[in-house]
Amino acid sequence: MSRDTNIQMLIVQEILFAKGEHELALRLEGAYCEFLPYEEYDGWEKGTLYLFLRPESFVYFEKFENKQELISVFEGFFVEKQITHIEFKINTSSVTYISPSDITYIFVDEAGDMDFSNKGSRYYMFNFLVKKRPFHLHEYISNYRYSLLERNLNPDNGKRIDIESFHANEDNKYVKQRMFDIISTFDKNQIRVYTYILEKPKVIPDKRKEKDTFYINNLNYSIQQLLSILKVDSNFIIMTDRLPVKQNKRRQIAALKKGTKEYIKANKLDIRYDIFHHCSASSANLQVIDYIGWAIFRKYEHGDETYFKKIEKYITQIDEMTKGRKDEFYKKL
């Protein structure tokens, strides 16, 4: 693929993003095009545009009906050429064999704080993202980060952006919008989200007196709930963001191990699991659950459903553990 063709495709993707066609734009990642004429008149050429796509995108475009929309975007690049047809082909140079895996991956994120006073957050929650390989759209997330770094080379782009990984709470509104546009195009059959929520003022004081015990008990129960809901009966891997405080890491490991062992024993399963703590920059999935968790937390903590609506189709279940309780043991500011 030539440099000019690559630039063309990037421009086409940006145009489609601007038109709100997010999934269409993402499906063109790694694609290239060729124009082959079949008729010439008065210096003009009529021809067919061949779009070479990744295999997973080829399946999508085979069912795509609005071909004229694509033609109108691509025609802007061809002087004295008329595109009469568009055909889709597989870009064989982009094919790398990835063996599908039966291993279930569970990515864990937390939102809120453990401050049980009127200065703390109202809600505390555990959010779980569940997927199996191959993981799709990860390369696009990575390429988007590189494009943000490259824009720093243009002095007209203003403020410098330095992004090692995506964090919804830290990213600016433009980055946040693009990331949610990307996440919203995941295949909902390949991604599941479970959320376990505590409304902190309604937690009985004796239950939270020992914060470490309280934390371990709730994470333990939430992972058991998730595994039960999914009816996990094969090997799985749990991955969390690497925590800066070793004490937090120890209690998190203790809770996850306790919950998984109890689930496996209760269901008499002969399966294996492992738990890893990785830097979020190493895992697009940890960044994705960070964004999804941020959207869920924002809905509950601030009553803002703007971003929640983009990801709610992935939610398998939300357990609000204190929902039926009326008593509050302290008042939130």
C-alpha positions as CSV (number, residue, x, y, z in Angstrom):
1,M,0.0,0.0,0.0
2,S,1.5,3.3,-1.1
3,R,1.9,6.3,1.3
4,D,-0.7,8.3,-0.8
5,T,-3.2,5.4,-0.5
6,N,-2.6,5.2,3.2
7,I,-3.2,9.0,3.6
8,Q,-6.4,8.7,1.5
9,M,-7.8,6.0,3.7
10,L,-7.0,8.1,6.9
11,I,-8.8,11.1,5.4
12,V,-11.8,8.9,4.4
13,Q,-12.0,7.6,8.0
14,E,-11.9,11.1,9.4
15,I,-14.7,12.2,7.0
16,L,-16.8,9.3,8.1
17,F,-16.1,10.0,11.8
18,A,-17.2,13.6,11.2
19,K,-20.4,12.4,9.6
20,G,-21.1,10.2,12.7
21,E,-20.4,6.9,10.8
22,H,-18.1,5.5,13.5
23,E,-18.4,1.8,12.7
24,L,-18.0,2.4,9.0
25,A,-14.8,4.4,9.6
26,L,-13.4,1.7,11.9
27,R,-14.1,-1.0,9.4
28,L,-11.7,0.7,7.0
29,E,-8.7,0.3,9.3
30,G,-5.9,-1.4,7.4
31,A,-7.8,-1.2,4.1
32,Y,-6.6,0.2,0.7
33,C,-8.2,0.9,-2.6
34,E,-7.6,0.7,-6.3
35,F,-9.4,2.3,-9.2
36,L,-9.7,0.2,-12.4
37,P,-11.2,1.9,-15.5
38,Y,-13.3,0.1,-18.0
39,E,-14.4,3.0,-20.3
40,E,-13.0,6.4,-21.3
41,Y,-14.7,9.4,-22.8
42,D,-13.7,13.1,-23.2
43,G,-10.7,12.6,-21.0
44,W,-12.9,11.0,-18.2
45,E,-12.6,7.5,-17.1
46,K,-15.4,5.3,-15.8
47,G,-14.4,2.5,-13.5
48,T,-14.8,0.2,-10.5
49,L,-13.3,1.0,-7.1
50,Y,-11.9,-2.1,-5.5
51,L,-11.7,-1.9,-1.7
52,F,-9.2,-4.4,-0.1
53,L,-10.3,-5.1,3.5
54,R,-9.3,-7.1,6.5
55,P,-11.2,-10.4,6.7
56,E,-13.5,-9.4,9.6
57,S,-14.3,-6.1,7.7
58,F,-14.9,-8.0,4.5
59,V,-17.7,-9.9,6.1
60,Y,-19.2,-6.6,7.3
61,F,-19.1,-4.9,3.9
62,E,-20.5,-8.0,2.1
63,K,-23.8,-7.0,3.9
64,F,-23.3,-3.3,3.4
65,E,-26.1,-1.7,1.4
66,N,-25.3,2.0,1.1
67,K,-22.5,1.7,-1.3
68,Q,-23.3,5.1,-2.9
69,E,-22.3,6.8,0.4
70,L,-18.8,5.3,0.1
71,I,-18.5,6.1,-3.6
72,S,-19.3,9.8,-2.9
73,V,-16.5,10.0,-0.3
74,F,-13.9,8.2,-2.4
75,E,-14.7,10.2,-5.6
76,G,-13.2,13.3,-4.1
77,F,-9.8,11.7,-4.5
78,F,-10.0,10.9,-8.2
79,V,-9.7,13.7,-10.8
80,E,-11.6,13.1,-14.0
81,K,-12.7,9.7,-12.8
82,Q,-16.2,8.4,-12.2
83,I,-16.7,5.5,-9.8
84,T,-19.7,3.5,-11.1
85,H,-19.2,0.4,-8.9
86,I,-17.5,-0.5,-5.7
87,E,-16.4,-4.1,-4.9
88,F,-15.0,-5.5,-1.8
89,K,-11.9,-7.9,-1.7
90,I,-9.9,-9.4,1.1
91,N,-6.5,-7.7,1.8
92,T,-4.5,-10.9,2.1
93,S,-1.4,-8.9,3.2
94,S,-3.2,-8.0,6.4
95,V,-4.0,-11.6,7.3
96,T,-2.2,-12.8,10.4
97,Y,-3.5,-16.1,11.8
98,I,-4.7,-15.8,15.4
99,S,-5.9,-19.0,17.0
100,P,-9.2,-18.5,18.7
101,S,-9.0,-19.3,22.4
102,D,-11.5,-20.9,24.7
103,I,-9.9,-19.0,27.6
104,T,-12.2,-16.5,29.2
105,Y,-10.5,-13.2,30.1
106,I,-11.9,-11.0,32.9
107,F,-10.6,-7.5,33.2
108,V,-11.3,-5.7,36.5
109,D,-11.7,-2.0,37.3
110,E,-12.9,-0.1,40.4
111,A,-14.6,3.3,40.7
112,G,-15.3,5.5,43.7
113,D,-13.4,5.6,46.9
114,M,-13.4,3.9,50.3
115,D,-14.0,7.2,52.2
116,F,-17.2,6.6,54.3
117,S,-17.9,10.2,55.1
118,N,-19.8,13.0,53.5
119,K,-16.6,14.0,51.7
120,G,-16.3,10.7,49.8
121,S,-18.1,9.4,46.7
122,R,-21.6,8.2,47.2
123,Y,-21.0,5.0,45.2
124,Y,-18.2,2.4,45.1
125,M,-18.2,-0.2,42.4
126,F,-16.4,-3.1,40.8
127,N,-16.7,-3.3,37.0
128,F,-15.8,-6.5,35.0
129,L,-15.2,-6.8,31.3
130,V,-15.4,-10.3,29.9
131,K,-14.0,-11.3,26.5
132,K,-12.4,-14.1,24.5
133,R,-9.6,-13.9,21.9
134,P,-9.1,-12.8,19.3
135,F,-9.6,-9.2,20.6
136,H,-10.9,-6.9,17.9
137,L,-10.3,-3.2,17.4
138,H,-7.3,-3.1,19.7
139,E,-5.0,-2.1,16.9
140,Y,-7.2,0.8,16.1
141,I,-7.1,2.0,19.7
142,S,-3.3,1.7,19.5
143,N,-3.1,3.6,16.2
144,Y,-5.3,6.3,17.6
145,R,-2.9,6.9,20.5
146,Y,0.0,7.1,18.0
147,S,-1.9,9.6,15.9
148,L,-2.3,11.8,19.0
149,L,1.4,11.7,19.6
150,E,2.2,12.5,16.0
151,R,0.0,15.6,16.0
152,N,2.6,17.1,18.4
153,L,5.0,17.4,15.5
154,N,2.8,20.0,13.9
155,P,3.3,23.4,15.7
156,D,-0.1,24.6,14.6
157,N,-1.9,21.9,16.6
158,G,-1.6,23.8,19.9
159,K,-1.2,22.1,23.3
160,R,1.1,19.1,23.4
161,I,-0.6,15.8,24.1
162,D,1.4,13.0,25.9
163,I,-0.7,9.9,26.2
164,E,0.8,6.6,27.4
165,S,-2.6,5.0,27.8
166,F,-6.2,6.1,27.8
167,H,-7.9,7.0,31.1
168,A,-11.4,8.4,31.0
169,N,-11.0,10.5,34.1
170,E,-7.8,12.2,32.7
171,D,-8.4,12.4,28.9
172,N,-9.8,15.6,27.4
173,K,-13.4,15.7,26.0
174,Y,-12.3,15.2,22.4
175,V,-10.2,12.1,23.1
176,K,-13.0,10.8,25.4
177,Q,-15.6,11.2,22.6
178,R,-13.4,9.4,20.0
179,M,-12.7,6.6,22.5
180,F,-16.4,6.1,23.3
181,D,-17.1,6.2,19.5
182,I,-14.6,3.3,19.1
183,I,-15.9,1.3,22.1
184,S,-19.5,1.7,21.0
185,T,-18.7,-0.2,17.8
186,F,-17.6,-3.5,19.5
187,D,-19.7,-6.6,18.6
188,K,-22.1,-6.8,21.5
189,N,-22.0,-10.6,21.2
190,Q,-18.2,-10.6,22.0
191,I,-18.1,-8.4,25.0
192,R,-19.9,-8.6,28.4
193,V,-19.9,-6.3,31.3
194,Y,-20.9,-7.0,34.9
195,T,-21.1,-4.3,37.6
196,Y,-21.4,-4.6,41.4
197,I,-22.4,-1.4,43.1
198,L,-22.5,-0.2,46.8
199,E,-24.3,3.0,47.8
200,K,-21.9,3.8,50.6
201,P,-24.1,5.8,53.0
202,K,-26.5,2.8,53.2
203,V,-23.8,0.3,54.2
204,I,-24.2,-0.8,57.8
205,P,-21.4,0.7,59.9
206,D,-20.4,-2.6,61.5
207,K,-19.9,-4.1,58.0
208,R,-17.4,-1.4,57.0
209,K,-15.6,-1.0,60.3
210,E,-12.6,-2.9,59.0
211,K,-12.1,-1.5,55.5
212,D,-9.7,-4.3,54.3
213,T,-12.2,-7.0,55.4
214,F,-15.1,-5.0,53.9
215,Y,-13.2,-4.6,50.6
216,I,-12.1,-8.3,50.4
217,N,-15.6,-9.6,51.2
218,N,-17.3,-7.5,48.5
219,L,-14.7,-8.2,45.8
220,N,-14.8,-11.9,46.8
221,Y,-18.6,-11.9,46.4
222,S,-18.7,-9.9,43.2
223,I,-16.3,-12.2,41.4
224,Q,-18.4,-15.2,42.5
225,Q,-21.5,-13.5,41.2
226,L,-19.9,-12.8,37.9
227,L,-18.6,-16.4,37.4
228,S,-22.0,-17.7,38.4
229,I,-23.9,-15.4,36.0
230,L,-21.6,-16.4,33.1
231,K,-21.6,-20.1,34.2
232,V,-17.9,-20.2,33.7
233,D,-16.8,-23.9,33.4
234,S,-13.5,-23.6,31.6
235,N,-10.1,-22.0,32.3
236,F,-10.0,-18.3,32.8
237,I,-7.6,-15.4,33.4
238,I,-8.3,-12.4,35.6
239,M,-6.4,-9.2,34.9
240,T,-6.3,-6.0,36.9
241,D,-4.5,-2.7,36.6
242,R,-1.2,-2.7,38.5
243,L,-1.9,-0.9,41.8
244,P,0.6,1.7,43.1
245,V,0.2,0.6,46.7
246,K,1.4,-2.9,47.5
247,Q,-1.1,-3.3,50.4
248,N,-3.9,-2.7,47.9
249,K,-2.5,-5.3,45.6
250,R,-2.3,-7.9,48.3
251,R,-5.9,-7.4,49.4
252,Q,-7.1,-7.5,45.8
253,I,-5.3,-10.7,45.1
254,A,-6.6,-12.2,48.4
255,A,-10.2,-11.3,47.5
256,L,-10.0,-12.6,43.9
257,K,-8.4,-15.8,44.9
258,K,-10.9,-16.4,47.7
259,G,-13.8,-15.8,45.4
260,T,-12.6,-17.9,42.5
261,K,-11.6,-20.9,44.7
262,E,-15.0,-20.8,46.4
263,Y,-16.8,-20.8,43.0
264,I,-14.7,-23.6,41.6
265,K,-15.2,-25.7,44.8
266,A,-19.0,-25.1,45.0
267,N,-19.5,-26.1,41.4
268,K,-17.1,-29.1,41.6
269,L,-15.1,-27.9,38.5
270,D,-11.8,-29.2,37.3
271,I,-10.5,-25.9,35.8
272,R,-7.6,-23.6,36.2
273,Y,-7.3,-19.9,36.6
274,D,-4.6,-17.2,37.0
275,I,-4.5,-13.6,38.1
276,F,-2.2,-10.9,36.7
277,H,-1.6,-7.3,37.6
278,H,-0.4,-5.4,34.6
279,C,0.1,-1.8,33.8
280,S,-3.0,-0.5,32.0
281,A,-0.8,0.8,29.2
282,S,0.0,-2.8,28.2
283,S,-3.6,-3.8,27.8
284,A,-6.3,-2.1,25.6
285,N,-8.9,-4.1,27.5
286,L,-7.9,-2.5,30.9
287,Q,-8.3,0.9,29.2
288,V,-11.7,-0.2,27.7
289,I,-13.1,-1.3,31.1
290,D,-11.7,1.9,32.6
291,Y,-13.8,3.9,30.1
292,I,-16.9,1.7,30.6
293,G,-16.5,1.9,34.4
294,W,-16.2,5.6,34.2
295,A,-19.4,5.9,32.2
296,I,-21.3,3.7,34.7
297,F,-19.9,5.5,37.7
298,R,-20.9,8.9,36.1
299,K,-24.5,7.7,35.6
300,Y,-24.8,6.7,39.3
301,E,-22.7,9.4,41.0
302,H,-23.7,12.4,38.8
303,G,-26.9,11.3,37.1
304,D,-25.2,11.8,33.7
305,E,-26.2,9.1,31.2
306,T,-24.5,10.6,28.2
307,Y,-21.7,8.1,27.9
308,F,-23.6,5.3,29.6
309,K,-26.0,5.1,26.7
310,K,-23.0,4.3,24.4
311,I,-22.0,1.2,26.4
312,E,-25.2,-0.1,28.1
313,K,-25.7,-2.6,25.3
314,Y,-22.7,-4.6,26.7
315,I,-24.0,-4.8,30.2
316,T,-25.1,-8.3,31.2
317,Q,-26.1,-7.3,34.8
318,I,-25.8,-4.6,37.3
319,D,-26.2,-5.6,41.0
320,E,-27.0,-2.7,43.2
321,M,-26.3,-4.4,46.5
322,T,-27.8,-1.7,48.7
323,K,-30.8,-0.8,46.5
324,G,-33.6,-2.0,48.8
325,R,-32.3,-0.1,51.9
326,K,-33.8,3.1,53.0
327,D,-31.6,4.0,56.0
328,E,-28.6,6.2,55.4
329,F,-26.0,6.2,58.2
330,Y,-24.4,9.5,57.2
331,K,-25.4,12.3,54.8
332,K,-23.6,12.9,51.6
333,L,-22.7,16.6,50.9
